[in-house]
Amino acid sequence: LIMCRLQCSFSVILIISALQVHSEPTIYLKETFDDGDAWKERWVQSKHKDDYGEWQLSHGKLFADENDMGLKTMQDARFYSLSRKFDKVVDNKDKPLVIVYTVKHEQDIDCGGGYIKLMLENTDLEDFNSDTPYRIMFGPDICGPEKRAIHSILWHDGKNYEKRKNAIAMADIFTHAYKLIIFPNNSYEIWVNNDKEAYGRLEDDWTMTEPLHIDDPDAKKPDDWDEREFIANPNSTKPDDWDQPETIIDKDAVKPADWDDDMDGEWEPPVISNPDYKGEWGPEQIPNPDYKGRWIPPKIQNPKHVPVPELYRYKGLGTIGFELWQVKSGTIFDNILITDDPEYAKEFIDKQLEALRPIEKVESDKLDQELYRDIAGRLGGGGPPKGEEPEESTKDDDANEVESEETPENIKEEL
């Protein structure tokens, strides 16, 4: 009995030890720029061109700790090319690959990149340029209100593939964490701060292979499926006084004293817009009680799909770089982490931004109040009183539409 207890205890210890060892994250790269000028020993400015933009440590205008630095672009209208080696080369076989970093566009960015590139370990840092082959390109790219994309470009079989539909990047002046997770079951997630902005399968949302799922070509919208969100109110009737002419004769017009009928012809009062004209009448619109939303055909397995079990795998990644163009400089990059542990990545970012987030929230609320007051002033209103926070706005559903209805958790269960 004693021997059994000893053996059982020893087995439990081995199991616990194994779990503890397994739970330790693999950190391929961690960069926080908090050791002063030592960053210059790790990062190399490319010599491919002699006019690349310069970088400098900065905590930015809003900060919680003056020693918490990031790397800031310093010159307007410049290309930037800076890179460094990983601490450990990546091979994510049977493991997630997590890429996360923070971006702050303090310059109120109009047009410029904020993405990173991941390359093979043998990449020449001193010759790093726009033509240098890369395996993953991820992060925000902004140019005017029309382009606010989060690039997610993945390499497969000698080619780079852009995501079919890019998630939307943040274009304000605050710090945002961008995170890409690629799972070993060929699923992925894209996060901005603590919001999951996109998720699904690599096969479905990139064109690296024939998609795993396609719309069922034989599916047909049911005859009774009503996509009209609003309908005419059947009880609505046109008011008796609705129909009025668009123009009327100006009754207040007076014939000019110098008007000569013989020379100028018979005088006629001018025609003016009718203030009572209401345009073409139409019944009021009311919510359609039979509205079912936009019909979407069901998905089926694609018979042309050829499985690539290791589509997720990146072997030999060992270099990270910024290769950007910026019209206005001032972007601060920080808190770069590449690991195999999604939970550790979340804890890392939350800890790094724990003190900064409330400070930026106060400033964000202040800007919102100023904007509300400005708009209200133009419309003749007073806006919210000082000190009152505006109501939280809701996100545009279309802006946050994701490409697949399946979550990585469901995908994992299915596989």
C-alpha beads as a LAMMPS data file, in Angstrom:
LAMMPS data file: protein, C-alpha beads

415 atoms
414 bonds

1 atom types
1 bond types

-500.0 500.0 xlo xhi
-500.0 500.0 ylo yhi
-500.0 500.0 zlo zhi

Masses

1 110.0

Atoms # bond

1 1 1 0.000 0.000 0.000
2 1 1 2.825 2.385 0.902
3 1 1 4.614 1.508 -2.334
4 1 1 1.387 2.150 -4.279
5 1 1 0.951 5.549 -2.664
6 1 1 4.524 6.480 -3.457
7 1 1 4.136 5.385 -7.072
8 1 1 0.806 7.234 -7.400
9 1 1 2.274 10.404 -5.886
10 1 1 5.276 10.179 -8.189
11 1 1 2.942 9.765 -11.189
12 1 1 0.920 12.826 -10.181
13 1 1 4.136 14.849 -9.836
14 1 1 5.241 13.753 -13.311
15 1 1 1.876 14.724 -14.804
16 1 1 1.897 18.135 -13.110
17 1 1 5.491 18.729 -14.208
18 1 1 4.626 17.757 -17.763
19 1 1 1.673 20.168 -17.781
20 1 1 3.837 22.970 -16.404
21 1 1 6.488 22.378 -19.035
22 1 1 3.835 22.252 -21.754
23 1 1 2.226 25.475 -20.557
24 1 1 5.428 27.502 -20.941
25 1 1 5.056 29.690 -24.051
26 1 1 7.650 29.675 -26.779
27 1 1 8.764 33.241 -27.376
28 1 1 10.285 33.752 -30.793
29 1 1 10.533 37.530 -30.390
30 1 1 9.702 40.061 -27.700
31 1 1 10.553 43.702 -28.270
32 1 1 9.447 46.565 -26.004
33 1 1 12.207 49.150 -26.697
34 1 1 12.596 49.777 -22.957
35 1 1 16.390 49.478 -22.725
36 1 1 17.392 52.816 -24.172
37 1 1 19.681 52.970 -27.181
38 1 1 20.361 49.231 -26.975
39 1 1 17.655 48.814 -29.638
40 1 1 20.201 50.047 -32.183
41 1 1 22.267 46.910 -31.539
42 1 1 19.307 44.711 -32.505
43 1 1 17.721 46.690 -35.329
44 1 1 19.511 47.493 -38.592
45 1 1 18.727 50.411 -40.875
46 1 1 18.793 49.204 -44.468
47 1 1 21.533 50.516 -46.733
48 1 1 19.636 49.602 -49.903
49 1 1 18.891 53.331 -50.296
50 1 1 20.565 56.279 -48.615
51 1 1 17.443 58.345 -47.904
52 1 1 15.337 56.069 -45.703
53 1 1 13.500 57.821 -42.885
54 1 1 14.996 58.010 -39.407
55 1 1 13.670 56.460 -36.198
56 1 1 13.742 57.629 -32.610
57 1 1 12.556 56.365 -29.235
58 1 1 9.479 58.138 -27.917
59 1 1 6.792 57.625 -25.285
60 1 1 4.433 59.848 -27.259
61 1 1 2.261 62.748 -26.164
62 1 1 0.079 60.558 -23.945
63 1 1 1.940 58.176 -21.672
64 1 1 1.728 56.504 -18.282
65 1 1 5.447 55.902 -17.825
66 1 1 8.104 58.111 -19.373
67 1 1 10.418 55.101 -19.534
68 1 1 7.935 53.080 -21.600
69 1 1 9.260 53.834 -25.055
70 1 1 8.327 52.862 -28.568
71 1 1 9.998 53.367 -31.932
72 1 1 8.760 56.449 -33.803
73 1 1 9.014 57.486 -37.460
74 1 1 10.605 60.964 -37.586
75 1 1 10.615 62.334 -41.157
76 1 1 7.726 63.206 -43.452
77 1 1 7.354 61.871 -46.984
78 1 1 9.884 59.082 -46.542
79 1 1 10.264 55.389 -47.061
80 1 1 11.330 53.465 -43.964
81 1 1 13.276 50.220 -43.895
82 1 1 14.342 48.743 -40.571
83 1 1 14.664 45.115 -39.486
84 1 1 16.051 42.723 -36.888
85 1 1 16.460 38.995 -36.237
86 1 1 14.182 36.944 -33.989
87 1 1 15.450 35.640 -30.685
88 1 1 14.380 32.169 -31.802
89 1 1 13.585 30.872 -35.288
90 1 1 9.953 29.876 -35.853
91 1 1 8.658 26.437 -36.669
92 1 1 5.011 26.346 -35.599
93 1 1 4.320 22.714 -36.532
94 1 1 1.301 21.552 -34.494
95 1 1 1.259 24.882 -32.628
96 1 1 -0.441 28.254 -33.020
97 1 1 1.518 31.190 -34.379
98 1 1 0.652 34.465 -32.641
99 1 1 1.814 37.847 -33.915
100 1 1 0.908 40.971 -31.944
101 1 1 2.213 44.534 -31.694
102 1 1 0.931 48.033 -30.986
103 1 1 0.617 51.006 -33.326
104 1 1 -0.105 54.622 -32.415
105 1 1 -0.601 57.195 -35.202
106 1 1 -0.057 60.363 -33.178
107 1 1 0.316 62.462 -36.301
108 1 1 -3.378 62.123 -37.249
109 1 1 -2.277 59.964 -40.153
110 1 1 -3.480 60.739 -43.653
111 1 1 -1.531 58.236 -45.728
112 1 1 0.994 55.735 -44.450
113 1 1 1.732 52.149 -43.570
114 1 1 1.852 50.636 -40.109
115 1 1 2.364 46.972 -40.948
116 1 1 5.189 44.534 -40.300
117 1 1 6.825 41.912 -42.487
118 1 1 8.089 38.534 -41.303
119 1 1 10.870 36.939 -43.333
120 1 1 13.211 33.970 -43.307
121 1 1 16.106 33.867 -40.873
122 1 1 18.729 34.347 -43.614
123 1 1 17.332 37.699 -44.786
124 1 1 20.029 40.327 -45.385
125 1 1 19.149 43.147 -42.987
126 1 1 21.381 45.732 -44.654
127 1 1 19.702 45.142 -48.021
128 1 1 16.122 44.923 -46.739
129 1 1 13.813 46.694 -49.219
130 1 1 10.391 46.555 -50.854
131 1 1 11.463 43.644 -53.066
132 1 1 12.782 41.486 -50.222
133 1 1 10.735 38.256 -50.100
134 1 1 8.537 37.889 -47.031
135 1 1 6.324 35.163 -45.623
136 1 1 3.761 37.217 -43.689
137 1 1 2.752 40.856 -43.940
138 1 1 0.341 42.017 -41.259
139 1 1 -0.965 45.293 -39.910
140 1 1 -2.717 48.568 -40.736
141 1 1 -2.350 50.530 -43.951
142 1 1 -4.184 53.851 -44.201
143 1 1 -4.544 56.298 -47.065
144 1 1 -7.451 58.702 -46.781
145 1 1 -10.942 57.740 -45.616
146 1 1 -11.293 55.237 -48.457
147 1 1 -8.452 52.945 -47.407
148 1 1 -8.243 51.735 -43.820
149 1 1 -7.151 48.150 -44.299
150 1 1 -5.510 45.614 -42.034
151 1 1 -3.259 43.749 -44.436
152 1 1 -3.047 40.010 -43.892
153 1 1 -0.825 38.646 -46.632
154 1 1 0.330 35.038 -46.344
155 1 1 2.921 33.127 -48.356
156 1 1 2.213 29.712 -49.808
157 1 1 4.086 27.657 -52.361
158 1 1 6.185 30.538 -53.686
159 1 1 3.447 33.198 -53.843
160 1 1 1.952 35.825 -51.527
161 1 1 -1.817 35.933 -51.095
162 1 1 -3.878 38.871 -49.832
163 1 1 -6.896 38.110 -47.691
164 1 1 -10.118 38.164 -49.691
165 1 1 -11.595 40.849 -47.457
166 1 1 -9.464 43.023 -45.193
167 1 1 -10.557 43.951 -41.690
168 1 1 -10.724 47.681 -40.931
169 1 1 -7.794 49.527 -39.343
170 1 1 -8.031 52.239 -36.686
171 1 1 -7.076 55.711 -37.904
172 1 1 -7.216 57.739 -34.675
173 1 1 -4.321 59.006 -32.541
174 1 1 -4.480 56.327 -29.847
175 1 1 -2.654 53.055 -29.209
176 1 1 -4.102 49.931 -30.801
177 1 1 -2.935 46.330 -30.582
178 1 1 -3.089 44.315 -33.801
179 1 1 -2.980 40.548 -33.438
180 1 1 -2.971 37.668 -35.922
181 1 1 -3.343 34.079 -34.720
182 1 1 -2.890 31.135 -37.078
183 1 1 -4.001 27.818 -35.612
184 1 1 -2.646 24.365 -36.528
185 1 1 -6.057 23.314 -37.857
186 1 1 -5.783 25.966 -40.620
187 1 1 -8.062 28.445 -38.883
188 1 1 -7.195 32.027 -37.950
189 1 1 -8.264 35.054 -35.929
190 1 1 -7.554 38.775 -36.353
191 1 1 -7.945 40.983 -33.296
192 1 1 -7.819 44.749 -32.803
193 1 1 -7.358 45.445 -29.106
194 1 1 -9.796 43.031 -27.441
195 1 1 -12.181 42.830 -30.384
196 1 1 -12.148 39.863 -32.746
197 1 1 -12.525 41.517 -36.151
198 1 1 -12.194 38.466 -38.394
199 1 1 -11.963 34.703 -38.093
200 1 1 -12.444 31.599 -40.205
201 1 1 -10.375 29.187 -42.279
202 1 1 -7.283 29.896 -44.295
203 1 1 -8.715 27.862 -47.180
204 1 1 -11.873 29.958 -47.310
205 1 1 -10.565 33.483 -46.774
206 1 1 -7.392 33.396 -48.893
207 1 1 -6.982 32.025 -52.421
208 1 1 -4.016 29.820 -51.571
209 1 1 -6.156 26.769 -52.337
210 1 1 -9.603 26.068 -53.664
211 1 1 -11.917 27.117 -50.831
212 1 1 -12.944 24.415 -48.404
213 1 1 -16.565 25.587 -48.524
214 1 1 -18.609 27.102 -51.342
215 1 1 -22.166 28.326 -51.740
216 1 1 -24.507 25.483 -52.591
217 1 1 -25.162 26.032 -56.332
218 1 1 -28.459 24.124 -56.090
219 1 1 -29.809 26.179 -53.217
220 1 1 -32.620 28.560 -54.083
221 1 1 -34.140 31.337 -52.090
222 1 1 -37.556 30.267 -50.759
223 1 1 -40.470 31.954 -52.499
224 1 1 -41.715 33.367 -49.221
225 1 1 -38.353 34.814 -48.185
226 1 1 -38.899 38.552 -47.783
227 1 1 -35.778 40.729 -47.974
228 1 1 -37.635 44.048 -47.732
229 1 1 -36.732 45.654 -44.429
230 1 1 -39.407 48.336 -44.825
231 1 1 -42.725 48.368 -46.663
232 1 1 -45.366 50.957 -47.493
233 1 1 -47.895 51.470 -44.751
234 1 1 -51.144 50.058 -46.209
235 1 1 -53.131 52.456 -43.999
236 1 1 -51.301 55.530 -45.239
237 1 1 -53.417 57.918 -47.353
238 1 1 -52.464 61.005 -49.267
239 1 1 -53.608 64.237 -47.578
240 1 1 -56.246 66.185 -49.497
241 1 1 -54.041 69.266 -49.746
242 1 1 -50.899 67.385 -50.853
243 1 1 -50.992 68.078 -54.593
244 1 1 -49.733 71.599 -55.123
245 1 1 -47.955 73.107 -58.138
246 1 1 -44.174 73.261 -57.979
247 1 1 -44.177 76.958 -58.952
248 1 1 -46.632 79.810 -58.531
249 1 1 -46.976 83.404 -59.707
250 1 1 -45.458 85.902 -57.322
251 1 1 -48.512 87.808 -56.094
252 1 1 -46.359 90.451 -54.450
253 1 1 -44.524 91.329 -57.635
254 1 1 -45.057 94.889 -58.894
255 1 1 -44.697 96.034 -62.467
256 1 1 -41.552 98.199 -62.710
257 1 1 -42.271 101.893 -63.102
258 1 1 -40.066 102.121 -66.190
259 1 1 -41.755 99.182 -67.918
260 1 1 -42.920 100.174 -71.419
261 1 1 -45.527 97.774 -72.798
262 1 1 -44.927 99.018 -76.338
263 1 1 -41.187 98.444 -76.067
264 1 1 -40.996 95.586 -73.552
265 1 1 -44.222 93.766 -74.287
266 1 1 -46.996 92.980 -71.891
267 1 1 -45.654 92.669 -68.342
268 1 1 -46.201 89.391 -66.515
269 1 1 -45.430 88.739 -62.853
270 1 1 -42.490 86.354 -62.286
271 1 1 -42.881 82.698 -61.295
272 1 1 -41.467 81.596 -57.937
273 1 1 -41.095 78.296 -56.091
274 1 1 -44.245 77.273 -54.281
275 1 1 -43.545 76.993 -50.534
276 1 1 -46.483 74.569 -50.241
277 1 1 -45.109 72.185 -52.869
278 1 1 -44.344 68.793 -51.279
279 1 1 -43.205 66.762 -54.230
280 1 1 -44.503 63.418 -55.291
281 1 1 -46.488 61.732 -52.536
282 1 1 -45.543 58.296 -51.305
283 1 1 -46.913 56.248 -48.427
284 1 1 -44.858 56.244 -45.242
285 1 1 -42.500 53.317 -44.756
286 1 1 -42.911 51.000 -41.783
287 1 1 -40.897 47.968 -40.590
288 1 1 -41.830 44.859 -42.545
289 1 1 -43.174 42.250 -40.118
290 1 1 -42.200 39.505 -42.582
291 1 1 -38.617 40.721 -43.036
292 1 1 -36.120 37.840 -42.795
293 1 1 -32.898 39.602 -43.735
294 1 1 -30.685 39.068 -46.744
295 1 1 -30.879 35.495 -47.934
296 1 1 -27.536 33.723 -47.938
297 1 1 -27.164 30.353 -49.653
298 1 1 -25.964 27.528 -47.393
299 1 1 -22.365 26.359 -47.617
300 1 1 -21.304 22.928 -48.794
301 1 1 -17.974 21.119 -49.032
302 1 1 -16.136 22.150 -52.196
303 1 1 -15.547 19.038 -54.332
304 1 1 -12.544 20.758 -55.952
305 1 1 -10.820 21.427 -52.645
306 1 1 -7.570 19.556 -52.098
307 1 1 -6.595 19.541 -48.407
308 1 1 -3.260 21.087 -47.442
309 1 1 -2.897 19.964 -43.808
310 1 1 0.073 22.218 -43.071
311 1 1 -1.177 25.354 -44.777
312 1 1 -0.807 27.059 -41.388
313 1 1 2.853 26.116 -40.937
314 1 1 5.707 28.597 -41.220
315 1 1 9.148 27.101 -40.910
316 1 1 12.316 29.184 -40.778
317 1 1 10.810 32.578 -39.926
318 1 1 13.541 34.548 -38.226
319 1 1 13.399 38.213 -39.312
320 1 1 10.971 41.047 -38.728
321 1 1 10.974 44.364 -40.545
322 1 1 9.216 47.662 -41.100
323 1 1 9.187 48.540 -44.791
324 1 1 6.849 51.515 -45.068
325 1 1 5.942 54.749 -46.801
326 1 1 4.554 57.618 -44.717
327 1 1 3.418 61.048 -45.895
328 1 1 3.301 62.383 -42.325
329 1 1 5.628 60.795 -39.789
330 1 1 4.907 60.224 -36.137
331 1 1 3.759 56.606 -35.857
332 1 1 4.979 54.799 -32.724
333 1 1 5.498 51.016 -32.836
334 1 1 5.882 49.007 -29.664
335 1 1 5.154 45.805 -27.738
336 1 1 6.058 43.324 -30.452
337 1 1 5.533 39.691 -29.508
338 1 1 5.692 36.540 -31.596
339 1 1 4.833 33.401 -29.691
340 1 1 2.924 30.128 -29.799
341 1 1 0.603 30.938 -26.900
342 1 1 -2.539 33.066 -27.550
343 1 1 -3.325 33.444 -23.849
344 1 1 0.194 34.609 -23.039
345 1 1 -0.028 37.136 -25.892
346 1 1 -3.255 38.562 -24.474
347 1 1 -1.788 38.810 -20.981
348 1 1 1.338 40.475 -22.366
349 1 1 -0.572 43.198 -24.234
350 1 1 -3.014 43.789 -21.388
351 1 1 -0.133 44.237 -18.981
352 1 1 1.800 46.535 -21.324
353 1 1 -1.215 48.796 -21.883
354 1 1 -2.813 48.515 -18.448
355 1 1 -1.705 51.959 -17.263
356 1 1 -1.935 53.706 -20.641
357 1 1 -5.486 52.734 -21.616
358 1 1 -7.330 54.812 -18.965
359 1 1 -5.208 57.863 -19.819
360 1 1 -6.030 57.550 -23.497
361 1 1 -9.693 56.893 -22.653
362 1 1 -9.944 60.259 -20.881
363 1 1 -8.440 62.025 -23.887
364 1 1 -10.680 60.088 -26.289
365 1 1 -13.787 61.066 -24.337
366 1 1 -12.657 64.696 -24.324
367 1 1 -12.243 64.678 -28.092
368 1 1 -15.664 63.060 -28.474
369 1 1 -17.248 65.795 -26.361
370 1 1 -15.544 68.520 -28.395
371 1 1 -16.750 66.903 -31.610
372 1 1 -20.309 66.605 -30.278
373 1 1 -20.331 70.251 -29.209
374 1 1 -18.966 71.349 -32.576
375 1 1 -21.649 69.419 -34.456
376 1 1 -24.372 70.589 -32.079
377 1 1 -23.181 74.175 -32.477
378 1 1 -23.485 73.954 -36.231
379 1 1 -26.976 72.511 -35.887
380 1 1 -27.990 75.096 -33.297
381 1 1 -27.849 72.834 -30.247
382 1 1 -25.715 72.913 -27.156
383 1 1 -24.185 69.446 -27.192
384 1 1 -23.463 67.456 -24.059
385 1 1 -22.441 69.437 -20.961
386 1 1 -18.775 69.464 -20.096
387 1 1 -17.811 66.471 -18.019
388 1 1 -20.561 64.267 -19.408
389 1 1 -19.421 61.383 -21.530
390 1 1 -21.282 60.764 -24.791
391 1 1 -23.102 57.511 -25.152
392 1 1 -21.034 54.681 -26.526
393 1 1 -21.500 54.293 -30.226
394 1 1 -22.234 50.958 -31.770
395 1 1 -20.077 49.513 -34.499
396 1 1 -21.245 49.287 -38.071
397 1 1 -22.320 45.708 -38.624
398 1 1 -21.036 45.753 -42.197
399 1 1 -17.618 47.009 -41.059
400 1 1 -17.250 44.092 -38.703
401 1 1 -18.660 41.429 -40.981
402 1 1 -16.540 38.312 -40.914
403 1 1 -15.986 35.882 -43.710
404 1 1 -17.021 32.658 -42.053
405 1 1 -19.800 31.723 -39.662
406 1 1 -17.603 29.087 -38.098
407 1 1 -15.492 30.032 -35.100
408 1 1 -12.059 28.505 -34.582
409 1 1 -13.545 26.734 -31.573
410 1 1 -16.229 25.130 -33.737
411 1 1 -13.633 24.297 -36.351
412 1 1 -11.469 22.612 -33.727
413 1 1 -14.423 20.547 -32.520
414 1 1 -15.292 19.577 -36.074
415 1 1 -11.731 18.429 -36.753

Bonds

1 1 1 2
2 1 2 3
3 1 3 4
4 1 4 5
5 1 5 6
6 1 6 7
7 1 7 8
8 1 8 9
9 1 9 10
10 1 10 11
11 1 11 12
12 1 12 13
13 1 13 14
14 1 14 15
15 1 15 16
16 1 16 17
17 1 17 18
18 1 18 19
19 1 19 20
20 1 20 21
21 1 21 22
22 1 22 23
23 1 23 24
24 1 24 25
25 1 25 26
26 1 26 27
27 1 27 28
28 1 28 29
29 1 29 30
30 1 30 31
31 1 31 32
32 1 32 33
33 1 33 34
34 1 34 35
35 1 35 36
36 1 36 37
37 1 37 38
38 1 38 39
39 1 39 40
40 1 40 41
41 1 41 42
42 1 42 43
43 1 43 44
44 1 44 45
45 1 45 46
46 1 46 47
47 1 47 48
48 1 48 49
49 1 49 50
50 1 50 51
51 1 51 52
52 1 52 53
53 1 53 54
54 1 54 55
55 1 55 56
56 1 56 57
57 1 57 58
58 1 58 59
59 1 59 60
60 1 60 61
61 1 61 62
62 1 62 63
63 1 63 64
64 1 64 65
65 1 65 66
66 1 66 67
67 1 67 68
68 1 68 69
69 1 69 70
70 1 70 71
71 1 71 72
72 1 72 73
73 1 73 74
74 1 74 75
75 1 75 76
76 1 76 77
77 1 77 78
78 1 78 79
79 1 79 80
80 1 80 81
81 1 81 82
82 1 82 83
83 1 83 84
84 1 84 85
85 1 85 86
86 1 86 87
87 1 87 88
88 1 88 89
89 1 89 90
90 1 90 91
91 1 91 92
92 1 92 93
93 1 93 94
94 1 94 95
95 1 95 96
96 1 96 97
97 1 97 98
98 1 98 99
99 1 99 100
100 1 100 101
101 1 101 102
102 1 102 103
103 1 103 104
104 1 104 105
105 1 105 106
106 1 106 107
107 1 107 108
108 1 108 109
109 1 109 110
110 1 110 111
111 1 111 112
112 1 112 113
113 1 113 114
114 1 114 115
115 1 115 116
116 1 116 117
117 1 117 118
118 1 118 119
119 1 119 120
120 1 120 121
121 1 121 122
122 1 122 123
123 1 123 124
124 1 124 125
125 1 125 126
126 1 126 127
127 1 127 128
128 1 128 129
129 1 129 130
130 1 130 131
131 1 131 132
132 1 132 133
133 1 133 134
134 1 134 135
135 1 135 136
136 1 136 137
137 1 137 138
138 1 138 139
139 1 139 140
140 1 140 141
141 1 141 142
142 1 142 143
143 1 143 144
144 1 144 145
145 1 145 146
146 1 146 147
147 1 147 148
148 1 148 149
149 1 149 150
150 1 150 151
151 1 151 152
152 1 152 153
153 1 153 154
154 1 154 155
155 1 155 156
156 1 156 157
157 1 157 158
158 1 158 159
159 1 159 160
160 1 160 161
161 1 161 162
162 1 162 163
163 1 163 164
164 1 164 165
165 1 165 166
166 1 166 167
167 1 167 168
168 1 168 169
169 1 169 170
170 1 170 171
171 1 171 172
172 1 172 173
173 1 173 174
174 1 174 175
175 1 175 176
176 1 176 177
177 1 177 178
178 1 178 179
179 1 179 180
180 1 180 181
181 1 181 182
182 1 182 183
183 1 183 184
184 1 184 185
185 1 185 186
186 1 186 187
187 1 187 188
188 1 188 189
189 1 189 190
190 1 190 191
191 1 191 192
192 1 192 193
193 1 193 194
194 1 194 195
195 1 195 196
196 1 196 197
197 1 197 198
198 1 198 199
199 1 199 200
200 1 200 201
201 1 201 202
202 1 202 203
203 1 203 204
204 1 204 205
205 1 205 206
206 1 206 207
207 1 207 208
208 1 208 209
209 1 209 210
210 1 210 211
211 1 211 212
212 1 212 213
213 1 213 214
214 1 214 215
215 1 215 216
216 1 216 217
217 1 217 218
218 1 218 219
219 1 219 220
220 1 220 221
221 1 221 222
222 1 222 223
223 1 223 224
224 1 224 225
225 1 225 226
226 1 226 227
227 1 227 228
228 1 228 229
229 1 229 230
230 1 230 231
231 1 231 232
232 1 232 233
233 1 233 234
234 1 234 235
235 1 235 236
236 1 236 237
237 1 237 238
238 1 238 239
239 1 239 240
240 1 240 241
241 1 241 242
242 1 242 243
243 1 243 244
244 1 244 245
245 1 245 246
246 1 246 247
247 1 247 248
248 1 248 249
249 1 249 250
250 1 250 251
251 1 251 252
252 1 252 253
253 1 253 254
254 1 254 255
255 1 255 256
256 1 256 257
257 1 257 258
258 1 258 259
259 1 259 260
260 1 260 261
261 1 261 262
262 1 262 263
263 1 263 264
264 1 264 265
265 1 265 266
266 1 266 267
267 1 267 268
268 1 268 269
269 1 269 270
270 1 270 271
271 1 271 272
272 1 272 273
273 1 273 274
274 1 274 275
275 1 275 276
276 1 276 277
277 1 277 278
278 1 278 279
279 1 279 280
280 1 280 281
281 1 281 282
282 1 282 283
283 1 283 284
284 1 284 285
285 1 285 286
286 1 286 287
287 1 287 288
288 1 288 289
289 1 289 290
290 1 290 291
291 1 291 292
292 1 292 293
293 1 293 294
294 1 294 295
295 1 295 296
296 1 296 297
297 1 297 298
298 1 298 299
299 1 299 300
300 1 300 301
301 1 301 302
302 1 302 303
303 1 303 304
304 1 304 305
305 1 305 306
306 1 306 307
307 1 307 308
308 1 308 309
309 1 309 310
310 1 310 311
311 1 311 312
312 1 312 313
313 1 313 314
314 1 314 315
315 1 315 316
316 1 316 317
317 1 317 318
318 1 318 319
319 1 319 320
320 1 320 321
321 1 321 322
322 1 322 323
323 1 323 324
324 1 324 325
325 1 325 326
326 1 326 327
327 1 327 328
328 1 328 329
329 1 329 330
330 1 330 331
331 1 331 332
332 1 332 333
333 1 333 334
334 1 334 335
335 1 335 336
336 1 336 337
337 1 337 338
338 1 338 339
339 1 339 340
340 1 340 341
341 1 341 342
342 1 342 343
343 1 343 344
344 1 344 345
345 1 345 346
346 1 346 347
347 1 347 348
348 1 348 349
349 1 349 350
350 1 350 351
351 1 351 352
352 1 352 353
353 1 353 354
354 1 354 355
355 1 355 356
356 1 356 357
357 1 357 358
358 1 358 359
359 1 359 360
360 1 360 361
361 1 361 362
362 1 362 363
363 1 363 364
364 1 364 365
365 1 365 366
366 1 366 367
367 1 367 368
368 1 368 369
369 1 369 370
370 1 370 371
371 1 371 372
372 1 372 373
373 1 373 374
374 1 374 375
375 1 375 376
376 1 376 377
377 1 377 378
378 1 378 379
379 1 379 380
380 1 380 381
381 1 381 382
382 1 382 383
383 1 383 384
384 1 384 385
385 1 385 386
386 1 386 387
387 1 387 388
388 1 388 389
389 1 389 390
390 1 390 391
391 1 391 392
392 1 392 393
393 1 393 394
394 1 394 395
395 1 395 396
396 1 396 397
397 1 397 398
398 1 398 399
399 1 399 400
400 1 400 401
401 1 401 402
402 1 402 403
403 1 403 404
404 1 404 405
405 1 405 406
406 1 406 407
407 1 407 408
408 1 408 409
409 1 409 410
410 1 410 411
411 1 411 412
412 1 412 413
413 1 413 414
414 1 414 415
